[in-house]
Amino acid sequence: MIGDGYTDYELRESGLANKFFAFTENIERQKVVEKADHIVNSLDEFLYINQLSRSQSYPKSKLKVLLLENVHARAVEMFSREGFQVELLKGALDEDELIEKIKDISILGIRSKTMVTKRVLENAPRLMVIGAFCIGTNQIDLTTAEERGVAVFNAPYSNTRSVVEMAVGEMILLMRGIYDKSVKMHEGIWDKSAKNSNEVRGKKIGMIGYGNIGIQLSVVAEALGMEVLFFDLVEKLPLSNARQCHTLEELLNQSDVVTLHVDGRKTNSMLIGEKEFNQMKDGVVFLNLSRGHVVDVKAMANAVKSGKIRGAGVDVFPQEPKTNDEIFESELRGLPNVILTPHIGGSTEEAQASIGEFVPNKLLGYVNTGSTYGVVNFPEVTLPPLHDAHRLLHIHQNVPGVMSKVNGIFAKYGVNIVGQYLKTSEKIGYVITDVAKNYSKEIVQELKEIEETIKFRMLY
């Protein structure tokens, strides 16, 4: 018997049914749930438990989604509409808290403050995929995630415009000294003067990092009449009149504005320190909207105090509060003409809405179809729609002989393969096989039992 009312349970109690399933998709009554042999959130879950014919290989209502750091409501809506169990938390979790929470989680969504460490991943046996609702993924142990068959997706483009607009706005405010003058006005000080107030037109902007943000900033800066220089470890094709510098020192020596747009890899730690500040022009404007650990904050504070830096905008810090209730501490607090913001470069309503849709689409694409297009740490495969077939997804260690074993099992049972797609990385292989529906169920167990198997899924 399956139902959501107490009278449904009474049929079980009277002996007319052997088991009672409390159906909670529409309503959950505590009195009914307490009496149930099983609790099911969907009809597909009921069919799955009883091994009956069903439309889904595995009911989505049994998959749990954990979204942290108050990701956009659009993400919650998309996962809920698909039938997943969704939990949203406003803040980040520390390692121990996340380990306790992640044990039965299949899909994890985070932003920049949650650290998904090796320990966390080792305690996440059901985890299939992680979505970083931001550009960076340095907060995730990508190597361990790959080794454990956990795909990671991010949002490399969705907040680019927001960061660029913030950089341009702060640059102009600092070059004109408007921020300092505003602070003085609030203190009752009238300081009408053109001293140290300059236009950005005709000035040189030096960008450290010429990725998605750097390229778009380059276009906007040039439209403002600036000369664009950039330094990147990779040879890049400059847009318009932008010019690539051969060394970081070359860029620092020439730039009136220096702005950082690098990723969070460990080799970028302390990229800008006392030596680099000394190489900059006197009176430079300095912006860091990238990662906190790439700048020596103490050296930066000294450069501001000495006048080497005339104005600075900083949005990221080596240590950041986990929630809005914690106190922010930094040597940069109270310094003149320094704009400090709480890691909000990409925090516009437009950007967050875009990220809130982009990342879930990637995660749902992977969970629903196996597609890894745009993945960060995994073999990238774009898959056709699944029609009148079952899809078998096999993640394995990338060693010789695995594909022979996989296809040997298909041959053994005479399986008709509709399509097969394989991509490998240095460590893992990802093979997707679409097969005709009339196959022996023993195939699934034998594929799981291949020694090198990391994860296996079946979709239909």
C-alpha positions, -999 to 999 in steps of 0.1 A, spaced: 0 0 0 13 35 -9 -4 66 3 0 99 23 -29 95 48 -36 75 80 -64 56 64 -39 43 39 -18 29 67 -49 13 83 -52 -10 52 -17 -23 62 -28 -26 99 -60 -46 89 -39 -71 70 -50 -61 35 -15 -50 26 19 -65 35 38 -32 36 29 5 39 49 31 20 44 67 32 43 89 1 57 123 10 61 141 -24 30 163 -19 26 163 19 44 147 49 23 138 79 43 129 110 17 105 122 17 86 89 55 86 85 60 71 120 38 41 110 54 35 76 76 5 66 93 28 40 92 65 33 92 75 -4 94 110 -19 83 100 -54 66 72 -73 99 64 -90 114 57 -56 86 33 -47 91 15 -81 129 14 -75 126 -1 -41 103 -28 -53 123 -34 -85 93 -26 -107 93 -12 -142 101 25 -141 111 56 -162 143 63 -142 172 40 -136 176 56 -102 151 80 -85 163 115 -82 143 119 -49 170 96 -33 198 120 -44 208 147 -19 221 181 -30 240 203 -5 244 240 -15 266 262 7 275 299 11 240 311 1 242 304 -36 215 320 -58 179 309 -52 178 299 -89 201 270 -82 178 257 -54 148 260 -78 165 241 -106 175 212 -84 142 211 -66 123 210 -99 143 180 -110 131 161 -79 164 161 -58 165 166 -20 180 201 -17 195 217 14 208 253 13 231 268 40 240 304 42 276 301 53 306 280 47 315 249 66 349 240 81 365 207 73 350 187 102 315 201 97 316 194 60 329 158 66 299 152 89 275 167 64 287 152 31 285 115 39 252 110 20 255 139 -4 256 132 -42 259 168 -55 278 196 -37 276 233 -45 300 258 -30 315 292 -35 350 304 -26 352 299 12 344 262 15 375 240 14 369 206 -2 400 188 10 413 153 6 398 143 39 364 157 29 365 137 -4 376 106 14 345 108 35 321 114 6 313 79 -8 282 90 -26 296 123 -41 294 124 -79 300 160 -88 310 194 -73 299 228 -86 320 259 -78 296 288 -81 325 311 -89 355 313 -112 382 297 -90 385 261 -80 417 263 -58 395 256 -28 389 221 -41 415 193 -41 411 186 -78 436 157 -79 418 137 -52 385 145 -67 396 131 -101 411 100 -85 378 93 -67 358 99 -99 342 132 -87 337 157 -116 342 194 -108 325 223 -127 329 260 -123 316 293 -138 345 307 -157 326 335 -176 294 343 -157 307 370 -134 334 384 -157 316 416 -165 309 423 -129 345 421 -119 356 442 -149 331 470 -140 343 470 -104 380 473 -115 372 502 -138 351 520 -112 377 516 -85 405 527 -108 387 559 -117 378 567 -81 414 561 -69 431 580 -98 408 610 -90 412 607 -52 374 606 -50 372 579 -23 395 599 1 376 631 -5 343 614 2 357 601 35 368 636 44 334 651 35 317 627 59 341 640 85 331 676 77 363 684 58 360 705 26 391 697 5 385 712 -30 417 706 -49 430 691 -81 462 678 -64 468 641 -71 436 640 -92 441 626 -127 422 613 -156 427 577 -167 429 587 -203 464 584 -216 476 564 -187 491 529 -189 472 500 -173 492 469 -166 473 437 -162 489 407 -145 469 378 -160 452 380 -194 424 355 -191 387 360 -194 386 390 -171 419 405 -182 408 404 -219 374 421 -212 391 447 -190 416 453 -218 388 462 -242 370 486 -217 403 503 -207 413 509 -243 378 524 -249 386 548 -220 418 559 -239 443 539 -219 473 521 -231 471 484 -222 500 462 -211 497 427 -199 519 399 -185 509 363 -187 530 331 -184 513 318 -215 518 335 -249 484 352 -257 471 369 -287 465 405 -277 432 422 -285 433 455 -304 464 475 -293 472 457 -261 508 447 -257 523 416 -239 553 423 -217 581 397 -216 587 400 -179 567 411 -148 593 437 -140 588 453 -175 551 457 -168 556 470 -133 581 496 -144 558 512 -169 522 510 -155 503 538 -139 477 513 -128 485 476 -119 457 452 -116 458 415 -107 437 389 -125 455 355 -118 441 322 -106 446 307 -72 473 281 -79 499 276 -52 527 289 -74 510 323 -75 513 327 -37 531 359 -28 534 368 -64 535 405 -55 557 414 -25 582 441 -14 605 435 -44 576 439 -69 562 470 -51 596 486 -53 596 480 -91 564 499 -96 562 536 -105 559 560 -76 522 569 -71 508 538 -88 472 527 -84 471 490 -74 441 466 -76 438 431 -64 404 415 -74 419 380 -79 431 360 -49 441 370 -14 473 349 -11 489 363 -43 499 396 -25 521 402 6 496 423 26 522 437 50 544 448 21 514 464 4 505 483 36 540 496 38 539 507 1 507 526 8 522 543 39 553 553 20 533 568 -9 546 543 -34 510 533 -38 487 564 -42 455 543 -40 445 507 -38 414 486 -42 414 452 -25 385 427 -27 403 395 -16 424 386 14 445 357 27 421 352 56 385 360 51 356 357 75 334 326 69 302 345 76 290 381 79 290 378 117 328 375 120 351 405 124 373 413 94 409 420 104 437 433 81 467 456 82 450 475 53 422 488 75 423 526 81 448 533 54 442 564 32 427 561 -3 424 523 1 390 507 -9 384 475 9 355 453 -2 343 419 12 351 396 -18 322 410 -39 338 414 -73 314 390 -88 286 397 -64 260 415 -86 225 403 -90 231 398 -127 263 377 -121 248 356 -93 217 349 -113 238 339 -143 260 316 -121 230 303 -103 218 289 -137 250 281 -154 266 259 -128 234 238 -121 230 233 -158 265 218 -160 259 196 -129 225 184 -142 240 177 -176 265 154 -159 241 137 -136 213 133 -162 234 125 -193 270 119 -183 282 149 -203 314 165 -190 316 195 -213 333 224 -195 346 201 -167 377 213 -147 394 180 -136 380 152 -158 381 138 -193 358 161 -213 331 144 -233 302 159 -252 274 133 -256 244 130 -279 209 127 -265 200 92 -252 173 77 -274 158 42 -269 189 29 -251 205 26 -217 236 45 -210 264 28 -189 290 52 -174 323 37 -163 350 57 -146 382 37 -141 420 40 -135 438 48 -168 459 16 -171 463 -7 -201 436 -34 -206 406 -18 -190 387 -12 -222 395 -48 -232 378 -60 -201 348 -37 -206 342 -47 -241 349 -83 -233 319 -83 -209 297 -68 -236 309 -94 -261 304 -122 -235 267 -114 -232 261 -104 -269 252 -68 -261 242 -46 -290 263 -14 -286 245 17 -300 273 41 -293 305 42 -273 326 73 -262 360 72 -245 382 100 -231 411 97 -208 433 119 -186 466 109 -172 450 92 -142 415 81 -152 395 69 -181 358 77 -187 339 54 -211 302 59 -219 284 30 -237 249 33 -250 234 -2 -253 201 -17 -266 177 -23 -237 175 -61 -240 207 -69 -221 214 -93 -192 214 -76 -158 246 -95 -148 265 -71 -171 261 -42 -146 275 -62 -117 305 -75 -138 313 -39 -149 313 -28 -113 336 -57 -103 364 -48 -128 394 -43 -106 402 -8 -119 366 6 -116 363 38 -96 327 46 -102 299 32 -123 264 46 -131 236 35 -153 212 60 -169 178 57 -186 
